[in-house]
């Protein structure tokens, strides 16, 4: 199949006999393989008769690279994250967005539908700040259930709790901080819940439909943020730094938002621990002013005193 696709992607017209000889297969096998390519979404034109042959329609092919459904979704998610990061810096080329558009446009319809589900059913504050390693098949299943208003069953391992089986009405996916979350109405508990996607396993679509409920507050991102604040220590860091935007972006990567501010820039981060912003500020190596939280200013003073003692 790969050899056939590689030959067809030259976009020349291949007589059926010549193509079969090159592949060392029978004419019947060649016809069957062409049909398999068509089933995958590749547009192969055929001419019947003695001088018949095959040609891949211009603009209808992608590179001869085979991906599983999970790998294809993972590529789309990674490109989407890169596009969000590039857009957050401002003024840069939308190379990741262009690549995402090309990948989605050239993939077979079945995989394109899964990619579109993840893209259309996810809320992300700008810029997107990354996500942990998770199961792309799970992410795809959750996205499609959100889009299709389909009840979903899955196993969930909450923090410091026994694994449980959940039956929910999925609402939206949210990429926030370093994690992905599912906002859903839990039918068994009769209340809205937030689920970390990396803790979801074995999602089972039910094939049913439900009438969407109104999310309290109406904003899925704020709903997740409020839940995080209640569940664990959380710090919203804001610091002005006397350094160029690109230098700060190089130090913080996807884990913060950097915007121009005066002669330097402003860094905003949402973190569970203050150790990461301290490391970023040390890496930048420029003067800065802590706007919030006060705990970060105290941590800076403590580290400064420790370094001063070490220097003698």
C-alpha positions in Angstrom: 0.0 0.0 0.0 2.8 2.4 0.8 4.6 1.7 -2.5 1.4 2.2 -4.4 0.6 5.5 -2.7 4.2 6.6 -3.2 4.0 5.9 -7.0 0.6 7.6 -7.3 1.8 10.7 -5.5 4.0 11.5 -8.5 0.7 12.6 -10.0 1.6 11.0 -13.3 -0.9 8.7 -15.1 0.0 5.1 -14.5 -1.2 2.4 -17.0 -2.7 -0.4 -15.0 -0.4 -3.1 -16.4 2.8 -1.0 -15.8 1.7 -0.1 -12.2 0.9 -3.8 -11.5 4.3 -4.8 -12.9 6.1 -2.2 -10.7 4.4 -3.5 -7.6 4.7 -7.1 -8.6 1.0 -7.8 -8.0 -1.9 -9.0 -10.2 -4.4 -6.6 -11.8 -7.0 -7.8 -9.3 -4.8 -7.1 -6.3 -4.1 -3.6 -7.7 -7.8 -2.9 -8.1 -8.4 -4.0 -4.5 -5.6 -1.8 -3.2 -6.8 1.2 -5.1 -10.3 0.7 -3.5 -8.7 0.5 -0.1 -6.9 3.9 -0.7 -10.3 5.4 -1.8 -11.8 4.1 1.5 -9.2 6.0 3.3 -10.1 9.2 1.5 -7.5 9.4 -1.3 -9.1 10.5 -4.6 -7.8 8.0 -7.2 -9.2 8.4 -10.7 -9.4 5.3 -12.9 -9.8 4.9 -16.7 -11.2 1.5 -17.8 -10.3 -0.4 -20.9 -7.2 -1.9 -22.5 -5.3 1.4 -22.0 -6.8 2.0 -18.6 -4.9 3.1 -15.6 -4.9 5.2 -12.4 -3.9 8.7 -11.3 -4.1 10.4 -8.0 -6.1 13.6 -8.3 -4.1 16.8 -7.7 -4.5 18.3 -4.2 -6.1 15.1 -2.8 -3.1 13.4 -1.3 -1.0 13.7 1.8 2.6 12.4 2.3 3.0 8.6 2.5 2.9 8.5 6.2 0.7 6.1 8.1 -0.6 7.1 11.5 -3.0 5.3 13.8 -6.1 7.3 14.8 -4.6 8.0 18.2 -1.4 9.3 16.6 -3.3 11.5 14.2 -5.3 13.1 17.0 -2.1 13.6 19.0 -0.5 15.5 16.0 -3.5 17.8 15.8 -3.5 18.5 19.6 0.3 19.2 19.5 -0.1 21.6 16.6 -3.1 23.3 18.2 -1.0 23.9 21.4 1.9 25.3 19.4 -0.5 27.6 17.4 -1.8 28.9 20.7 1.6 29.6 22.1 2.8 31.4 18.9 -0.3 33.5 18.9 0.2 34.5 22.5 3.6 36.0 21.8 2.2 38.4 19.2 3.5 39.4 15.8 5.0 36.1 14.9 4.1 33.8 11.9 1.2 31.5 12.3 3.3 28.6 11.2 1.7 26.1 13.6 -1.8 27.2 12.6 -1.0 26.8 8.9 0.4 23.3 9.5 -2.7 22.3 11.5 -4.9 23.5 8.7 -2.9 21.5 6.1 -2.9 18.4 8.2 -6.6 18.5 8.9 -7.4 19.3 5.3 -5.4 16.4 3.9 -6.3 13.6 6.3 -9.0 11.1 5.4 -12.5 12.1 6.5 -12.7 9.7 9.4 -9.6 11.1 11.1 -10.5 14.7 10.2 -13.8 14.2 12.0 -11.9 13.2 15.2 -9.5 16.1 14.9 -12.3 18.6 14.4 -14.1 17.2 17.4 -11.1 17.9 19.7 -10.6 21.4 18.2 -14.3 22.4 18.3 -15.1 21.1 21.7 -12.1 22.6 23.7 -12.0 25.9 25.4 -8.5 27.3 25.9 -7.5 30.7 27.5 -5.0 32.4 25.2 -2.3 31.5 25.0 -2.5 27.8 25.5 -0.1 26.7 28.1 0.5 23.0 27.5 -0.8 19.7 28.7 0.6 16.5 30.2 1.0 13.2 28.4 -2.4 11.6 28.0 -4.3 9.1 25.9 -5.2 10.7 22.6 -7.9 8.1 22.1 -9.5 9.1 25.4 -9.3 12.8 24.4 -10.9 12.1 21.0 -13.7 10.1 22.6 -14.5 12.8 25.1 -14.4 15.5 22.4 -16.8 13.7 20.1 -19.2 13.0 23.0 -19.2 16.7 23.8 -19.9 17.6 20.3 -22.6 15.0 19.8 -24.3 15.5 23.2 -23.9 11.8 23.9 -23.9 10.5 27.5 -20.6 8.8 28.3 -19.4 6.2 30.8 -15.8 5.9 32.0 -13.6 4.9 34.8 -12.1 7.7 36.9 -9.2 7.7 39.4 -9.7 10.8 41.6 -6.9 12.0 43.8 -6.7 10.2 47.1 -9.9 8.2 46.3 -10.8 4.7 45.1 -11.4 4.4 41.3 -15.0 4.9 40.4 -17.3 4.4 37.3 -18.9 7.6 36.1 -21.9 8.2 34.0 -21.9 11.8 32.7 -23.3 14.3 30.2 -20.1 15.8 28.7 -20.2 19.6 28.2 -16.7 21.0 27.2 -13.0 20.2 27.2 -10.8 22.8 28.8 -7.0 23.0 28.4 -5.7 25.0 31.4 -2.3 25.3 33.0 -0.5 22.0 32.3 -3.6 19.8 32.2 -6.8 19.0 30.2 -10.2 18.9 32.0 -13.7 17.6 31.1 -16.6 19.7 32.4 -19.6 17.4 32.6 -22.9 16.8 34.5 -22.5 13.7 36.7 -25.9 11.8 36.4 -25.2 9.6 39.5 -24.3 12.6 41.7 -26.8 14.9 40.1 -24.3 17.8 40.0 -21.7 19.4 37.7 -18.1 18.0 38.0 -14.7 18.6 36.6 -12.6 15.6 35.6 -8.9 15.6 34.7 -8.6 13.9 31.4 -5.3 12.1 32.3 -7.3 10.3 35.0 -10.0 9.1 32.7 -9.9 5.6 31.3 -12.1 3.3 29.2 -14.6 5.8 27.9 -17.8 4.1 26.6 -20.2 6.1 24.3 -23.8 5.1 24.9 -25.2 5.8 21.5 -27.9 8.0 23.1 -28.5 11.7 23.2 -29.2 14.2 25.9 -30.6 17.8 26.1 -27.8 20.1 27.1 -28.1 21.7 30.6 -27.0 25.2 31.4 -23.6 25.3 33.0 -23.5 27.4 36.2 -21.9 30.7 35.3 -21.9 29.7 31.6 -18.1 29.8 31.3 -16.3 26.4 31.2 -12.8 27.9 31.8 -13.9 29.8 34.8 -15.8 26.8 36.2 -12.5 24.8 36.0 -10.5 27.6 37.5 -12.9 27.9 40.4 -12.7 24.1 41.0 -8.9 24.2 41.0 -8.8 27.0 43.6 -11.1 25.0 45.9 -9.2 21.8 45.5 -5.5 22.8 45.9 -3.1 25.6 46.6 -3.1 27.9 43.5 -1.0 31.0 42.7 -1.7 33.5 40.0 1.7 35.1 39.3 2.2 38.5 37.8 5.7 40.0 37.4 7.1 42.8 35.3 10.5 42.1 33.9 13.0 44.5 32.4 13.9 42.1 29.5 12.8 41.6 25.9 9.7 39.5 25.3 11.6 36.8 23.3 14.1 36.3 26.1 11.4 35.7 28.7 9.5 33.4 26.3 12.6 31.4 25.8 12.9 30.9 29.6 9.2 30.2 30.4 8.2 28.2 27.3 4.5 27.3 27.2 4.1 27.6 30.9 3.3 31.3 31.1 1.9 34.3 29.2 4.3 37.0 28.1 3.1 40.4 26.9 5.0 43.7 26.2 5.0 46.1 29.1 6.8 49.5 29.1 10.5 48.9 28.3 10.2 45.2 29.1 7.3 42.8 29.5 4.8 41.3 31.9 4.9 37.6 32.8 1.7 35.8 34.0 1.6 32.3 35.3 -0.8 30.0 37.0 1.1 27.6 39.2 0.6 25.1 42.1 4.1 25.9 43.4 6.2 29.0 43.5 9.4 27.1 42.7 8.8 27.3 38.9 8.4 31.1 38.6 11.5 31.5 40.9 13.5 29.3 38.5 12.2 31.3 35.4 13.1 34.6 37.0 16.6 33.3 37.8 17.0 32.0 34.2 16.1 35.4 32.7 18.7 37.2 34.7 17.1 40.7 34.6 15.6 43.1 37.1 12.0 42.5 37.9 9.1 43.6 40.1 6.6 41.1 41.7 3.1 42.4 41.5 1.4 39.3 42.9 1.1 37.2 44.9 2.8 38.5 48.1 4.0 34.9 48.8 6.2 35.1 45.7 7.8 38.4 46.9 8.5 36.7 50.3 10.0 33.7 48.4 12.3 35.9 46.4 13.5 37.7 49.6 14.2 34.3 51.2 16.2 33.0 48.2 18.1 36.3 47.9 19.1 36.1 51.5 20.2 32.4 51.1 22.3 33.3 48.1 23.9 36.3 49.8 24.9 34.0 52.8 26.4 31.5 50.3 28.4 34.3 48.6 29.9 35.2 52.0 
